[in-house]
Amino acid sequence: MEVQHKNLAAGGWQKLSFFEQMANVGSEVERTIKWKNKNNNEYSRMAFDRALELLDFTIADKRNIGRLKELMRVRETLADYLAFDNDYHSTDKSWQNYFYAFNFAARINL
């Protein structure tokens, strides 16, 4: 798969705080949900791919090593919800609530 966020992959992602990183992941998840609910599977899949890419950048950021368990669980449950059988019973609202906290924290510069 081709890297979508080339500037971020080249080191720009590590300049962002953890909260900013997760808020950006959340933006792509929000787009995924929006397009899914509009029955546009192609745009939803593209947004989901971008969300996973940003989440993978976050996982690879050495500053986040202490958060690795949470990040890997987020990746697992997000993939389960959007690409598999939703065994964890996630909802659009649960994902929006999860990422809202990161948006809030990023805005107040925590």
C-alpha positions as CSV (number, residue, x, y, z in Angstrom):
1,M,0.0,0.0,0.0
2,E,1.3,3.4,-0.9
3,V,1.9,5.9,1.9
4,Q,-0.8,8.6,1.9
5,H,0.8,11.0,4.3
6,K,4.3,11.4,2.9
7,N,5.3,14.5,4.9
8,L,4.2,12.9,8.1
9,A,6.0,9.7,7.3
10,A,9.2,11.7,6.7
11,G,9.2,12.8,10.3
12,G,6.5,15.4,10.6
13,W,4.3,13.0,12.7
14,Q,6.9,12.9,15.5
15,K,6.6,16.7,15.8
16,L,3.1,16.4,17.0
17,S,2.1,15.7,20.6
18,F,0.4,12.4,21.4
19,F,-3.0,14.2,21.7
20,E,-2.5,15.8,18.3
21,Q,-1.6,12.5,16.8
22,M,-4.7,10.8,18.1
23,A,-6.9,13.8,17.2
24,N,-5.7,13.4,13.6
25,V,-6.5,9.7,13.7
26,G,-9.9,10.5,15.0
27,S,-10.5,12.9,12.2
28,E,-10.0,10.1,9.7
29,V,-12.2,7.8,11.7
30,E,-14.9,10.4,11.7
31,R,-14.6,10.6,7.9
32,T,-14.8,6.8,7.7
33,I,-18.0,6.8,9.7
34,K,-19.5,9.7,7.7
35,W,-18.9,8.0,4.4
36,K,-20.0,4.6,5.7
37,N,-23.3,6.1,6.8
38,K,-23.7,7.7,3.3
39,N,-23.2,4.2,1.8
40,N,-20.0,5.4,0.0
41,N,-17.9,2.3,0.5
42,E,-15.0,3.5,-1.6
43,Y,-14.5,6.8,0.3
44,S,-15.1,5.1,3.6
45,R,-12.4,2.5,2.9
46,M,-10.0,5.2,1.8
47,A,-10.5,7.2,5.0
48,F,-10.2,4.0,7.0
49,D,-6.9,3.2,5.3
50,R,-5.7,6.7,6.2
51,A,-6.8,6.3,9.8
52,L,-4.9,3.0,10.1
53,E,-1.8,4.6,8.5
54,L,-1.9,7.5,11.0
55,L,-2.4,5.0,13.9
56,D,0.5,3.0,12.7
57,F,2.7,6.2,12.7
58,T,1.5,6.8,16.3
59,I,2.4,3.2,17.3
60,A,5.8,3.5,15.7
61,D,6.6,6.8,17.5
62,K,9.0,5.8,20.2
63,R,7.6,8.5,22.6
64,N,4.4,6.4,22.8
65,I,6.0,3.2,23.9
66,G,4.2,3.4,27.3
67,R,0.9,3.6,25.4
68,L,1.6,0.7,23.1
69,K,-1.0,-1.6,24.7
70,E,-3.8,0.9,24.4
71,L,-2.8,1.8,20.8
72,M,-2.7,-1.8,19.7
73,R,-6.1,-2.4,21.3
74,V,-7.5,0.7,19.5
75,R,-6.1,-0.7,16.2
76,E,-7.6,-4.1,16.8
77,T,-11.1,-2.9,17.9
78,L,-11.2,-0.2,15.1
79,A,-10.4,-2.8,12.5
80,D,-12.9,-5.2,14.0
81,Y,-15.6,-2.5,13.8
82,L,-15.0,-1.2,10.4
83,A,-13.6,-4.2,8.5
84,F,-14.7,-7.3,10.3
85,D,-17.5,-8.7,12.4
86,N,-17.7,-6.1,15.3
87,D,-17.1,-8.7,17.9
88,Y,-16.4,-5.9,20.4
89,H,-19.8,-4.3,19.8
90,S,-18.5,-0.9,19.0
91,T,-20.7,1.9,17.7
92,D,-20.2,5.1,15.7
93,K,-20.9,7.0,18.9
94,S,-18.4,5.1,21.0
95,W,-15.6,5.9,18.6
96,Q,-16.7,9.5,18.3
97,N,-16.6,9.8,22.1
98,Y,-13.2,8.1,22.3
99,F,-11.6,10.4,19.9
100,Y,-13.4,13.6,21.1
101,A,-11.3,13.5,24.3
102,F,-8.1,13.7,22.2
103,N,-9.5,16.6,20.2
104,F,-10.3,18.4,23.4
105,A,-6.9,17.7,24.9
106,A,-5.1,18.8,21.7
107,R,-7.0,22.1,21.6
108,I,-6.1,23.0,25.1
109,N,-2.4,22.0,24.5
110,L,-2.1,19.3,27.1
